[in-house]
Structure formats: structure tokens, C-alpha cells
């Protein structure tokens, strides 16, 4: 799940309409990273059907989510711009890729979820300097790993099976391996 606490859209309570989000999702299929991830999913045997990515009104304060067997939701009521929709789709497609390649991945296991959250935040560009500035985090050096840990912590603690202590321990335990795992990319984008 991509948590967007601190973003301007979530803080202001504004968002786009269902129709706007559906249009932005369609435009996102032209994004090279979105296309790349969808191709990798298909080549891994996890093709994406027509309704795999859906716009929905979300009660939780997040921009999107992935669920095995259901697909990806993009929370139109918490997003305002095309770029946000694309970032959410990329983040969630990385979760889908992890789910596809990890036969034993258990989303209720704090360490498994922590690994996928670390990868999704690191590889999606969610922690790019410009996004951090928009969230109010102004740090010149070392912002990216801190952002990845912070955002992973927000998502893992949202899992009812993971207490704050369990989430922190899981993130620390898998950090090096998962932060350095750039698949399906050759290197972190």
C-alpha cells in the first residue's frame, strides 16, 4: 500500500473525480516505467487483465494499494495530478511483481511486507527529492534512504499483524537485501 500522509492532496482533502482518475490511468499506460513493469509481469507469468488496475474512492488515507487476486486500486479521492497516479501505479506494480516472483510471499508476514515496501518506495521514485519537498521534508543529503524507511514503516504498521516494534525490526532485518534488490530493473531508476 502506498501511504501518502503528509502530501498536499491528502492534507487538503481534495482529490480528482472517478472519471479523471480513469483517464489518468489510461494515460499512465504510456509511461515507459509502467509499460516496462507490465511487460515484466507478463513475462513472469502474471499477466494483467483489463480490470487489474481500478480507480476507487478510498476510506484509508492512502493513494493506492495492491491485493493478491484483486489487483491494484488507485485512490482518486486522495490524488490530484497525473504524476501522482503514475507514481502510485509504479509503486503498486512493484508490489504485484514481488507477489508474482515470490511463491512463498506472505503479506501478513511483517518482514515480507517490509521487503516489498522498501523495494516499492526505492524503485518507484516515491522518495525523489521533489516529492520529499512537497511533503515538507527538506534534507539535502541522505533523504532517499530515510524516506524509504519512513514510508515503509507507515505501510507496514498499517498491517494489523505488525506492531510498530515488529515493523521496525522487520525493516531493519531485511533492509540491506531488499534495498539492494533492484529486480526487474538492472539498477535503481
GITAJO-V779000 format. One line per field, one symbol per residue. ss: DSSP state (a for helix, b for strand, c for the rest). phi: phi as a letter, one per 40 degrees, with the letter a starting at -180 (. if undefined). A space follows every 50 residues. Layout:
BEGIN
ss: ???
phi: ???
END
This chain:
BEGIN
ss: cbbccccaaaaacccccaaaaaaaaaaacccaaaaaaaaaaaaccccccc ccbbbbcccccbbbbbbcccbbbbbaaacccaaaaaaaaaaaaaaaaaaa accccccccaaaaaaaaaaaaaaaccccaaaaaaccccccccaaaaaaaa aaaaaaaccccccaaaaaaaaaaaaaaaacccccccccc
phi: .ccbcgccccccgcaccdcdcdcccccccccdccddccccccccgbcbcd bcbbcacbcccaciabbdgbhbbbcccbbbbddcccccccdccccccccc cbdbcbcccdcccdccccccccccgdbcdccccccgcbbcbgcccccdcc cccccccccccbcccccccccccbdccccccbccccacc
END
